[in-house]
């Protein structure tokens, strides 16, 4: 029975988001918590392409009606993704573990689950930073000045106004930290979901439908609270996370790196003018990456730590801080949509694995142990 979970782990690790193994096997404990053996077996036959139950049933060697019932149930459990509309038969696809299965369990966390995830997330984060990030950082609106070039998919309000359906869900990172009696008291309903993602969340009772105006108010509140805006890493977004450096697992693990700017997907970086700095230290409180300090009562910026969120810029009373666009050779590639993002991430991971295999083979041929 244990073997099915090892196979499921390998299947999840073959998806663009990855699900690497650990020495402790904590990732298998997590899978056993979420998947029955039967669900774990069927999940391996789903791909990153939306397919009707009939196609998946044929691949799995199952009766179509039985597969359809099981797939619907798995979608309700937050184990796979589905699109279900009156106009067409339901379609199902695999869910990556993050962003995906983990977030789908925001409403049924417990201390043991959180403990296992706390152990596993650093491994998952290290794996994720080696490839195309699933989220990107965009500047808050008040940090954008008239002379800076900002593309439509780099502006939260522009992207939100293009959506037709809006949902807000609790931030799983803040909820996770609350269970440990830690974290912060910042905005809890801070995970914004759009379109077909909002349909899935609504169907599974993971959040509440809101209006465009309510969505824009949440983004405004996030800016006031000093939260980093992180939409999905595509020009056509499906979500925006409003993240803090106290709870967000992405930001917490980025913060541990000596140069977060090198791995984050952001086209901007801050610049500091010490001549106009008044030494108020407001920017230090707003920065989530510890990129700012004071030297001789003037602001000092470590650009290697800056992720271009603009939180320091928007509240600088003297205008000593501003955002600038990175040089072209340091501009991140932003895929057109989620499917293109999945394809790019899968290609990058496959290339990296092939390179590693070549190195190991070369090492063996040279007599390495």
ZISULSUL-V443288 format. One record per residue. N is the residue number from 0. PHI is phi in radians with two decimals (999 if undefined). D_FIRST is the distance of its C-alpha to the first C-alpha in Angstrom with 1 decimal. Layout:
N/PHI/D_FIRST + N/PHI/D_FIRST
This chain:
0/999/0.0 + 1/-1.12/3.8 + 2/-1.05/5.4 + 3/-1.14/5.8 + 4/-1.32/7.7 + 5/-1.14/9.6 + 6/-1.16/10.6 + 7/-1.13/11.7 + 8/-1.04/13.6 + 9/-1.10/15.3 + 10/-1.12/16.2 + 11/-1.11/17.7 + 12/-1.26/19.4 + 13/-1.37/20.9 + 14/-1.35/22.6 + 15/-0.98/26.1 + 16/-1.34/25.3 + 17/1.35/22.7 + 18/-2.79/19.8 + 19/-1.18/20.2 + 20/-1.39/18.0 + 21/-2.22/19.3 + 22/-1.18/19.6 + 23/-1.35/18.5 + 24/1.35/15.3 + 25/-1.07/16.7 + 26/-1.15/15.7 + 27/-1.28/12.0 + 28/-1.07/13.0 + 29/-1.13/15.0 + 30/-1.12/12.5 + 31/-1.15/10.3 + 32/-1.16/13.7 + 33/-1.64/14.7 + 34/-1.90/12.0 + 35/-1.22/10.1 + 36/-0.98/7.0 + 37/-1.17/9.9 + 38/-1.16/12.2 + 39/-1.09/10.2 + 40/-1.18/10.1 + 41/-1.19/13.8 + 42/-1.01/14.9 + 43/-1.23/14.7 + 44/-1.70/17.5 + 45/-1.69/19.9 + 46/-2.04/22.6 + 47/-1.49/25.4 + 48/-2.02/27.6 + 49/-1.15/28.2 + 50/-2.44/27.3 + 51/-1.26/27.7 + 52/-1.01/24.8 + 53/-1.01/26.2 + 54/-1.15/25.7 + 55/-1.18/22.1 + 56/-1.08/21.4 + 57/-1.08/23.0 + 58/-1.15/21.0 + 59/-1.54/17.7 + 60/1.20/19.1 + 61/-2.06/19.2 + 62/-1.15/22.1 + 63/-1.07/24.1 + 64/-1.12/24.7 + 65/-1.14/21.1 + 66/-1.13/20.2 + 67/-1.06/23.3 + 68/-1.13/22.4 + 69/-1.16/18.9 + 70/-1.12/20.5 + 71/-1.08/23.2 + 72/-1.13/21.0 + 73/-1.16/19.0 + 74/-1.13/22.4 + 75/-1.19/23.6 + 76/-1.44/20.7 + 77/1.32/21.8 + 78/-1.78/18.7 + 79/-2.47/20.8 + 80/-1.84/24.6 + 81/-2.48/26.8 + 82/-2.07/30.5 + 83/-2.30/31.7 + 84/-2.29/35.5 + 85/-1.12/37.8 + 86/-1.39/39.1 + 87/-2.60/36.1 + 88/-1.10/32.7 + 89/-1.02/29.8 + 90/-2.25/28.3 + 91/-2.26/25.0 + 92/-2.59/24.0 + 93/-1.16/21.4 + 94/-1.86/22.1 + 95/-1.19/22.4 + 96/-1.26/21.1 + 97/-2.40/24.7 + 98/-1.36/27.0 + 99/2.83/24.8 + 100/-0.96/21.6 + 101/-1.02/22.9 + 102/-1.18/26.3 + 103/-1.22/25.0 + 104/-1.91/23.9 + 105/-1.05/27.4 + 106/-1.66/27.9 + 107/-2.31/24.9 + 108/-1.33/24.9 + 109/-2.46/24.8 + 110/-1.11/25.6 + 111/-1.19/22.1 + 112/-1.07/21.0 + 113/-1.10/24.4 + 114/-1.06/24.0 + 115/-1.11/20.8 + 116/-1.19/22.5 + 117/-1.06/25.6 + 118/-1.23/23.8 + 119/-1.51/22.2 + 120/-1.02/25.2 + 121/-1.02/27.5 + 122/-1.14/25.1 + 123/-1.13/24.7 + 124/-1.17/28.4 + 125/-1.05/29.4 + 126/-1.12/27.4 + 127/-1.18/29.0 + 128/-1.21/32.5 + 129/-1.38/32.4 + 130/-2.23/32.3 + 131/-1.08/34.0 + 132/-1.06/33.7 + 133/-1.42/32.3 + 134/-2.10/35.2 + 135/-2.24/38.8 + 136/-1.83/41.7 + 137/-2.09/44.8 + 138/-1.31/48.0 + 139/-1.21/49.0 + 140/-0.99/51.9 + 141/-1.25/54.6 + 142/-1.58/54.0 + 143/-1.58/55.1 + 144/-1.71/58.7 + 145/-1.06/61.0 + 146/-1.58/61.2 + 147/-1.70/57.5 + 148/-1.38/55.8 + 149/-2.29/52.8 + 150/-1.40/50.9 + 151/-0.96/49.8 + 152/-1.41/46.1 + 153/-1.90/47.0 + 154/-2.15/48.5 + 155/-1.03/46.4 + 156/-1.13/49.1 + 157/-1.08/49.6 + 158/-1.15/45.9 + 159/-1.15/45.5 + 160/-1.16/48.6 + 161/-1.45/47.0 + 162/-1.51/44.2 + 163/-2.02/44.4 + 164/-2.35/41.7 + 165/-2.27/41.0 + 166/-2.45/38.4 + 167/-2.10/38.0 + 168/-2.19/34.8 + 169/-1.13/34.5 + 170/-1.28/33.9 + 171/-1.16/30.4 + 172/-1.20/31.6 + 173/-1.20/34.4 + 174/-1.15/32.3 + 175/-1.03/29.8 + 176/-1.24/32.8 + 177/-1.08/34.3 + 178/-1.10/31.3 + 179/-1.69/32.1 + 180/1.06/35.8 + 181/-2.34/36.7 + 182/1.38/37.5 + 183/-2.35/40.5 + 184/-1.89/42.3 + 185/-1.36/42.6 + 186/-0.79/41.9 + 187/-1.46/38.6 + 188/-1.39/38.7 + 189/-2.36/38.8 + 190/-1.83/36.2 + 191/-1.66/38.0 + 192/-2.16/36.2 + 193/-2.22/38.1 + 194/1.00/38.0 + 195/-1.16/34.8 + 196/-1.16/32.9 + 197/-1.12/35.1 + 198/-1.00/34.2 + 199/-1.11/30.5 + 200/-1.09/31.2 + 201/-1.12/33.6 + 202/-1.06/31.3 + 203/-1.70/28.6 + 204/1.16/31.2 + 205/-1.64/30.7 + 206/-2.94/34.4 + 207/-2.22/37.9 + 208/-1.22/40.1 + 209/-2.30/43.3 + 210/-1.60/46.4 + 211/-1.02/47.6 + 212/-1.08/50.0 + 213/-1.14/47.4 + 214/-1.10/45.2 + 215/-1.14/48.2 + 216/-1.14/49.0 + 217/-1.13/45.5 + 218/-1.13/46.1 + 219/-1.10/49.5 + 220/-1.11/48.2 + 221/-1.07/45.6 + 222/-1.10/48.5 + 223/-1.14/50.4 + 224/-1.38/47.5 + 225/1.34/47.0 + 226/-1.73/43.7 + 227/-1.39/42.7 + 228/-1.55/42.2 + 229/-2.25/39.1 + 230/-1.41/38.6 + 231/-1.03/35.9 + 232/-1.43/36.9 + 233/-2.77/38.6 + 234/-1.19/42.1 + 235/-1.72/40.8 + 236/-1.48/38.9 + 237/-2.09/36.3 + 238/-2.80/36.4 + 239/-2.35/38.5 + 240/-1.70/37.2 + 241/-1.89/39.8 + 242/-2.00/38.7 + 243/-2.09/40.0 + 244/-1.35/39.8 + 245/-1.49/38.8 + 246/-2.15/35.5 + 247/-1.03/34.5 + 248/-1.16/31.7 + 249/-1.14/33.2 + 250/-1.17/36.7 + 251/-1.06/35.5 + 252/-1.35/33.8 + 253/-1.07/36.7 + 254/-1.08/39.1 + 255/-1.28/37.6 + 256/-1.40/38.7 + 257/-1.22/42.3 + 258/-2.44/43.0 + 259/-0.99/41.0 + 260/-1.05/43.4 + 261/-1.33/42.1 + 262/-2.03/38.6 + 263/-1.32/39.3 + 264/-1.62/40.2 + 265/-2.61/43.7 + 266/-1.55/47.1 + 267/-2.12/49.2 + 268/-2.57/50.2 + 269/-1.45/52.7 + 270/-2.18/56.2 + 271/-2.07/58.3 + 272/-1.96/62.1 + 273/-1.19/63.2 + 274/-1.14/66.8 + 275/-1.69/66.1 + 276/-1.14/63.4 + 277/-1.72/64.7 + 278/1.24/62.2 + 279/-1.36/60.8 + 280/1.22/57.2 + 281/-1.04/55.7 + 282/-1.09/53.8 + 283/-1.10/51.9 + 284/-1.19/50.6 + 285/-1.47/49.4 + 286/-1.25/47.7 + 287/-1.60/43.9 + 288/-2.03/43.7 + 289/0.95/46.4 + 290/-1.56/48.4 + 291/-2.08/51.7 + 292/-2.53/53.9 + 293/-2.02/57.6 + 294/-2.25/60.0 + 295/0.95/63.6 + 296/1.12/62.9 + 297/-2.21/61.9 + 298/-1.20/58.5 + 299/-2.17/56.6 + 300/-1.93/53.8 + 301/-1.69/51.0 + 302/-1.09/50.3 + 303/-1.17/47.2 + 304/-1.78/45.6 + 305/-1.42/46.9 + 306/-1.84/44.4 + 307/1.24/47.3 + 308/-1.40/46.4 + 309/1.45/50.1 + 310/-1.09/49.7 + 311/-1.27/52.3 + 312/-1.24/54.7 + 313/-1.17/54.9 + 314/-2.06/56.3 + 315/-1.37/58.5 + 316/-1.20/62.0 + 317/-1.72/63.9 + 318/1.30/62.0 + 319/-1.30/61.3 + 320/-2.04/57.8 + 321/-2.64/56.9 + 322/-1.59/54.2 + 323/-2.29/54.8 + 324/-1.43/52.9 + 325/-1.17/51.3 + 326/-1.02/52.8 + 327/-0.98/51.6 + 328/-1.27/49.7 + 329/-2.00/47.6 + 330/-1.36/47.0 + 331/-1.25/43.3 + 332/-1.35/42.3 + 333/-2.00/41.3 + 334/-1.01/39.4 + 335/-1.17/40.9 + 336/-2.57/37.9 + 337/-1.13/34.2 + 338/-1.14/33.3 + 339/-1.13/35.7 + 340/-1.09/34.2 + 341/-1.04/30.6 + 342/-1.11/32.1 + 343/-1.10/34.1 + 344/-1.14/31.3 + 345/-1.11/29.0 + 346/-1.13/31.9 + 347/-1.13/32.6 + 348/-1.13/29.1 + 349/-1.11/29.0 + 350/-1.11/32.4 + 351/-1.13/31.4 + 352/-1.17/28.4 + 353/-1.13/30.6 + 354/-1.10/33.2 + 355/-1.14/30.8 + 356/-1.08/29.6 + 357/-1.09/33.3 + 358/-1.13/34.1 + 359/-1.15/31.4 + 360/-1.11/32.6 + 361/-1.12/36.2 + 362/-1.12/35.4 + 363/-1.15/33.9 + 364/-1.13/36.9 + 365/-1.49/39.2 + 366/1.62/37.7 + 367/-1.26/35.5 + 368/-1.63/32.8
